Amino acid sequence: MSIQNKTKIHVWIPDLSEVTGGIQAYSSFLLEALISVVDNVEYEVFVKHDRGNHGGIAPTNGGNHRGIAPTNPLDGGNHGGIAPTHPLDGGNHGGIAPTHPLDGGNHGGIAPTHPLYIEAVRKSCTLERFSLPPNIQFHCAGGWHPYLRTQAFASQIIGYGLWQRPSLIITSHLHFTLAAYWLKRFTGVPYWAVAHGTEAWNIERQALKTALHYADKILAVSNYTRDRLLNEQNIDPAKISILPNTFDANRFKIAPKPQSLLKRYQLTAEQSIILTVGRLDSTQGYKGYDRILQALPEIRRQIPKVHYMLVGKGSDRPRIEKLITELNIQDCVTLTGFVPDDELGDYYNLSDVFAMPSKGEGFGIVYLEALACGKPTLGGNEDGAIDALCDGELGALVKPDDIDAIAQTLIQILQHTYPNPLIYQPEMLRQKVIDKFGFHHFKETLSDSLAAHFMLNHSQAN
């Protein structure tokens, strides 16, 4: 897609390189898609929680990462008076990276963030597959103390918005729409927002409701989230488009059970292995791993050597460990703790079934990753898993609080008696999930929405 006149788009993101999770993964795919589908656009990317400083030279607060001269606590920029500074941006135009007072960033063509940060973004996201173009600038607020970070980030995005007047703002978290709304009130800059899951449901804060109603477009990651917004917020249906989660098909492929993991966890290739991947967060008990634990005694009664692998770390681990002890299933459960992203594919391939009977997922990228590895997959029938598993076409859907249904369905799947033959055809399962949710489809859907937006704006301008 090509835009006739040179355009600037601001992208507001919570995290890119320093945490992992569904919103972070979605944000990285969104950024890559934007860069690859639209020509003649300059991007200013604002990342709230990333530090951007990977050079180890003098602490900065998100802007100047060269460590030359003291940095201003407001913006991380160079305000030490080395060489004359430009009246517009407080930066140095005598050879040392120029900086802007809003964030210490560079507006002379050199990236405002340290090169190692750019590399970290690429490696931790999908962006490692290609070189970032010169038409993208990153601005990070993660160097601020957490108590001040929100205010600093808000000052940054609003300040740049007032100064640059971009053609469009895209925010990958609904809470950022509060700032976008006020920018639109004062400047007329249109904004889009991504609605993922729990942050978009049961919204009671009036300011956030107002910001959503004034958004030019809401990109919902699932029909489930879209329907919740329509039913709860009375938003114009024409404003909401579906842009489902996607995944990296090159990272998640069909492979035999890895011998290294079998040896590490003292398992055999013949054992039936159930897998869940997710944060063990006390606020995210909705993922359903405790229900699988409660179902295990019945599953083990019929499949004695079954083993459950729970991948993830978090504050809920002590409760889970206590539950495992109470159920006397210590010998058939492994809590792996944190697993690096580059090893996740091995864990999917170690399993015989992926199970996450959740009731609070906006979508669930882990379902796609498991399906791409050709694994039978079980999800809950009360949230975005319905979209990810295509209403049961690609996997099994169960009531997430029905422990007996979870147990019996997992037993059926492991005994190859579940009445959906597709889940036992790994190659076909993989191809279907790529066709439906692959990155190429994600890019096409986003491109269509952007084309419609800029075409409408162009016609209105004329």
ZICORWO-V929154 format. One record per residue. RES is the residue in three letters. PHI is phi as a letter, one per 30 degrees, with the letter a starting at -180 (* if undefined). OMEGA is omega in degrees with one decimal (* if undefined). D_CENTER is the distance of its C-alpha to the mean C-alpha in whole Angstrom. Layout:
res: [RES,RES]
phi: [PHI,PHI]
omega: [OMEGA,OMEGA]
d_center: [D_CENTER,D_CENTER]
This chain:
res: [MET,SER,ILE,GLN,ASN,LYS,THR,LYS,ILE,HIS,VAL,TRP,ILE,PRO,ASP,LEU,SER,GLU,VAL,THR,GLY,GLY,ILE,GLN,ALA,TYR,SER,SER,PHE,LEU,LEU,GLU,ALA,LEU,ILE,SER,VAL,VAL,ASP,ASN,VAL,GLU,TYR,GLU,VAL,PHE,VAL,LYS,HIS,ASP,ARG,GLY,ASN,HIS,GLY,GLY,ILE,ALA,PRO,THR,ASN,GLY,GLY,ASN,HIS,ARG,GLY,ILE,ALA,PRO,THR,ASN,PRO,LEU,ASP,GLY,GLY,ASN,HIS,GLY,GLY,ILE,ALA,PRO,THR,HIS,PRO,LEU,ASP,GLY,GLY,ASN,HIS,GLY,GLY,ILE,ALA,PRO,THR,HIS,PRO,LEU,ASP,GLY,GLY,ASN,HIS,GLY,GLY,ILE,ALA,PRO,THR,HIS,PRO,LEU,TYR,ILE,GLU,ALA,VAL,ARG,LYS,SER,CYS,THR,LEU,GLU,ARG,PHE,SER,LEU,PRO,PRO,ASN,ILE,GLN,PHE,HIS,CYS,ALA,GLY,GLY,TRP,HIS,PRO,TYR,LEU,ARG,THR,GLN,ALA,PHE,ALA,SER,GLN,ILE,ILE,GLY,TYR,GLY,LEU,TRP,GLN,ARG,PRO,SER,LEU,ILE,ILE,THR,SER,HIS,LEU,HIS,PHE,THR,LEU,ALA,ALA,TYR,TRP,LEU,LYS,ARG,PHE,THR,GLY,VAL,PRO,TYR,TRP,ALA,VAL,ALA,HIS,GLY,THR,GLU,ALA,TRP,ASN,ILE,GLU,ARG,GLN,ALA,LEU,LYS,THR,ALA,LEU,HIS,TYR,ALA,ASP,LYS,ILE,LEU,ALA,VAL,SER,ASN,TYR,THR,ARG,ASP,ARG,LEU,LEU,ASN,GLU,GLN,ASN,ILE,ASP,PRO,ALA,LYS,ILE,SER,ILE,LEU,PRO,ASN,THR,PHE,ASP,ALA,ASN,ARG,PHE,LYS,ILE,ALA,PRO,LYS,PRO,GLN,SER,LEU,LEU,LYS,ARG,TYR,GLN,LEU,THR,ALA,GLU,GLN,SER,ILE,ILE,LEU,THR,VAL,GLY,ARG,LEU,ASP,SER,THR,GLN,GLY,TYR,LYS,GLY,TYR,ASP,ARG,ILE,LEU,GLN,ALA,LEU,PRO,GLU,ILE,ARG,ARG,GLN,ILE,PRO,LYS,VAL,HIS,TYR,MET,LEU,VAL,GLY,LYS,GLY,SER,ASP,ARG,PRO,ARG,ILE,GLU,LYS,LEU,ILE,THR,GLU,LEU,ASN,ILE,GLN,ASP,CYS,VAL,THR,LEU,THR,GLY,PHE,VAL,PRO,ASP,ASP,GLU,LEU,GLY,ASP,TYR,TYR,ASN,LEU,SER,ASP,VAL,PHE,ALA,MET,PRO,SER,LYS,GLY,GLU,GLY,PHE,GLY,ILE,VAL,TYR,LEU,GLU,ALA,LEU,ALA,CYS,GLY,LYS,PRO,THR,LEU,GLY,GLY,ASN,GLU,ASP,GLY,ALA,ILE,ASP,ALA,LEU,CYS,ASP,GLY,GLU,LEU,GLY,ALA,LEU,VAL,LYS,PRO,ASP,ASP,ILE,ASP,ALA,ILE,ALA,GLN,THR,LEU,ILE,GLN,ILE,LEU,GLN,HIS,THR,TYR,PRO,ASN,PRO,LEU,ILE,TYR,GLN,PRO,GLU,MET,LEU,ARG,GLN,LYS,VAL,ILE,ASP,LYS,PHE,GLY,PHE,HIS,HIS,PHE,LYS,GLU,THR,LEU,SER,ASP,SER,LEU,ALA,ALA,HIS,PHE,MET,LEU,ASN,HIS,SER,GLN,ALA,ASN]
phi: [*,b,c,d,c,e,b,c,c,c,b,c,b,d,b,b,c,c,b,b,l,d,d,d,d,d,d,d,d,d,d,d,d,e,d,d,c,b,c,i,b,c,c,c,c,c,c,d,c,d,d,i,c,b,c,i,c,h,d,b,c,j,c,d,c,c,i,c,i,e,c,d,d,d,b,i,c,c,b,c,i,d,i,d,c,d,d,d,b,i,c,c,c,c,k,c,e,d,b,c,d,d,a,i,d,c,b,c,j,c,e,d,c,d,e,d,d,e,d,d,d,d,d,d,b,d,d,d,d,a,d,d,d,d,c,b,b,c,b,c,c,d,d,d,d,e,d,c,d,d,d,d,d,d,d,d,d,d,d,d,d,d,d,c,h,d,d,a,c,b,c,c,b,d,d,d,d,e,d,d,d,d,d,d,e,c,b,i,d,d,b,c,b,c,c,c,b,e,d,c,c,h,d,c,d,d,d,d,e,d,d,d,d,c,d,d,a,c,c,d,d,a,d,d,d,e,d,d,d,d,d,c,c,h,d,e,e,d,d,c,c,c,b,d,e,b,a,c,d,d,d,c,b,d,a,d,e,d,d,d,d,e,d,e,c,h,c,c,d,d,d,d,c,c,b,b,b,l,d,d,c,d,c,b,d,d,d,j,d,d,d,d,e,d,d,d,e,d,d,d,d,c,b,e,c,d,b,c,c,c,c,k,b,l,d,d,e,e,d,d,d,d,d,d,d,d,d,h,b,e,d,b,b,b,c,d,i,d,b,e,e,d,c,e,e,d,d,e,d,d,d,c,a,c,b,b,d,d,b,a,d,d,a,j,d,d,d,d,d,d,d,d,d,i,c,e,b,b,b,d,c,b,a,d,d,e,d,d,c,h,h,j,d,c,a,c,c,b,d,d,c,c,d,d,d,d,d,d,d,d,d,e,d,d,c,h,c,d,d,b,d,d,d,c,c,e,d,d,d,d,d,d,d,d,d,d,b,d,d,d,d,e,d,d,d,d,d,d,d,d,d,d,d,d,d,d,d,d,d,d,d,c]
omega: [-179.4,176.8,-172.0,-179.5,-179.4,-170.7,174.9,177.6,174.2,179.0,-178.1,-171.4,176.8,-176.9,171.5,-169.5,-168.6,172.9,174.3,-178.8,-175.5,-178.5,177.6,179.9,179.2,-178.6,-179.4,176.2,179.1,-179.4,178.8,-179.6,179.0,-177.5,-172.0,-174.8,-175.5,177.1,173.0,-179.8,170.2,-177.5,169.7,-174.3,-177.8,-175.3,-171.2,-168.4,177.3,178.6,-178.3,-178.7,178.9,-177.1,179.8,-177.3,177.0,-179.5,175.9,-175.7,170.9,-175.7,-174.2,-175.8,178.6,173.3,-179.3,-179.6,178.7,179.7,-180.0,-177.7,179.7,-169.2,179.6,-176.7,-178.7,180.0,-174.9,175.8,175.5,-176.2,-178.8,178.9,-178.1,-177.5,-178.6,-169.4,176.9,-173.8,-177.0,179.8,177.5,176.3,176.9,-171.2,178.0,-178.8,179.2,-176.3,-179.8,-177.8,-176.7,-174.6,-176.9,178.6,177.4,175.4,178.3,-175.8,-177.5,-179.2,-176.7,-180.0,-179.8,173.9,178.0,179.0,178.2,176.9,-178.0,-175.4,-177.7,-179.2,176.4,-170.5,-180.0,-176.5,179.4,-179.4,176.9,-177.5,-179.1,-176.5,-179.7,178.7,178.3,176.2,-173.5,179.6,-173.9,178.0,178.4,173.3,-177.8,-179.3,-177.2,-169.9,-178.3,178.9,-179.9,-179.7,179.1,178.2,-178.5,-175.0,178.3,179.7,178.3,179.0,178.4,-176.5,-171.6,-178.7,-178.1,178.0,-177.8,171.4,175.4,178.7,-176.9,173.6,-175.2,-176.0,179.5,-179.6,178.2,177.9,-178.7,179.8,-178.5,175.2,179.2,178.7,-174.2,-173.5,-177.4,-178.9,179.6,178.7,174.1,176.8,176.3,176.5,-175.3,-174.9,-170.5,-179.6,-178.2,-177.2,175.4,179.0,179.7,-177.6,-172.8,-179.7,179.1,175.6,179.2,-179.3,178.3,-178.3,-178.7,176.3,178.6,176.3,172.2,177.5,179.0,-176.4,-179.6,173.5,179.6,178.7,177.4,-177.7,177.6,179.2,-179.5,-177.0,-173.3,-172.1,177.9,179.2,177.0,-178.3,-178.7,-179.0,-173.9,174.6,178.3,171.5,-171.9,172.0,175.6,-175.8,-179.9,-177.7,178.2,-179.9,-174.6,-175.6,178.2,179.7,176.9,176.0,-176.6,179.2,-178.2,179.7,175.5,179.7,-178.1,-175.2,176.7,178.0,175.5,-179.0,-177.8,-179.3,173.9,-175.2,174.9,-177.0,167.3,176.0,179.4,177.3,174.9,-175.7,-178.2,177.4,-176.8,177.0,-179.6,-177.1,169.9,-178.7,177.4,177.2,176.4,177.0,180.0,178.3,-173.6,178.7,178.8,178.2,-178.1,178.0,-179.6,178.1,-168.3,-175.3,179.8,178.7,-178.6,177.5,178.1,-176.1,177.7,177.6,177.7,-172.8,-178.3,-175.4,178.9,178.5,-180.0,178.7,178.0,179.1,178.6,179.0,179.9,-179.3,-179.9,-179.5,-177.8,-174.7,-179.1,178.1,173.7,171.2,-172.0,-170.2,-177.9,175.0,179.1,-178.3,-176.3,175.9,-174.3,180.0,178.3,-179.6,174.5,-178.0,174.7,-172.0,172.4,176.1,173.2,-176.3,172.4,-178.2,-173.7,173.6,179.1,179.0,173.7,176.1,179.8,-178.7,-179.2,176.3,-179.5,-179.8,178.4,179.3,178.8,175.0,175.8,-173.9,168.9,-171.0,179.5,177.4,177.9,-177.5,-178.4,-179.7,-175.3,175.1,176.3,177.9,-176.2,-179.6,173.7,177.9,177.3,179.2,-175.6,-178.4,-177.3,176.2,-178.3,173.1,-170.9,178.5,-178.9,-175.2,179.9,178.8,177.2,-179.3,-175.6,179.3,178.0,176.3,178.0,-178.2,-176.9,178.0,177.5,177.5,179.8,-171.8,171.8,-173.9,-177.8,-174.7,177.5,178.0,-170.6,-176.7,179.6,177.7,179.3,-177.6,-179.8,-179.2,175.5,-179.5,-174.5,-171.2,-179.8,-175.2,178.2,178.8,177.1,-179.5,-179.4,-179.5,178.5,-179.6,178.9,179.7,179.5,179.3,179.2,-179.3,-175.8,176.1,178.4,-179.1,179.8,-178.4,178.1,179.2,-179.5,*]
d_center: [24,27,27,31,31,29,26,23,20,18,14,13,10,9,8,8,11,12,10,7,5,3,3,3,3,3,5,7,8,9,11,13,14,15,17,18,19,21,24,26,23,23,19,19,15,15,13,14,14,14,18,18,22,22,26,27,30,30,27,26,24,21,24,27,26,29,31,34,36,35,31,31,30,28,27,27,29,32,35,38,40,40,41,42,39,38,39,35,33,35,34,36,37,40,37,35,32,32,30,29,30,27,25,27,25,27,28,31,29,27,24,24,21,23,23,21,18,18,18,16,13,14,15,11,9,11,13,16,17,19,20,19,22,24,23,20,20,18,19,17,18,17,21,22,23,21,23,24,20,19,23,23,19,21,24,22,20,23,26,24,24,28,29,27,27,24,24,21,18,14,12,9,10,13,15,15,17,20,21,20,23,25,25,26,29,30,29,28,25,23,19,16,14,11,11,9,11,14,13,15,17,21,20,24,24,26,24,21,23,25,22,20,23,24,21,22,19,16,13,13,11,14,17,17,15,17,21,20,20,23,25,24,24,26,24,26,24,25,22,19,18,16,13,11,8,10,10,13,16,18,16,17,20,23,25,28,27,27,30,29,27,30,32,30,29,33,32,34,33,34,33,30,27,24,21,18,15,13,13,17,17,20,18,16,19,18,16,20,21,24,25,25,27,29,30,30,34,35,33,35,38,38,36,37,35,32,29,26,23,20,18,16,17,18,20,21,23,26,26,25,28,31,30,30,33,35,34,36,33,33,34,31,28,26,23,22,20,17,17,16,13,16,18,16,18,21,20,19,22,24,24,26,23,20,20,18,20,18,18,15,12,11,11,10,8,11,14,13,13,17,18,18,20,22,22,23,21,21,19,20,22,21,17,15,16,19,17,15,18,20,22,24,24,22,22,24,23,25,26,23,26,29,29,32,30,27,30,32,29,28,32,32,29,31,34,33,35,32,33,30,31,28,26,29,29,26,26,26,23,21,23,22,18,18,20,18,15,15,14,17,17,14,16,19,17,16,19,21,20,20,24,25,24,26,28,29,29,31,34,34,35,37]
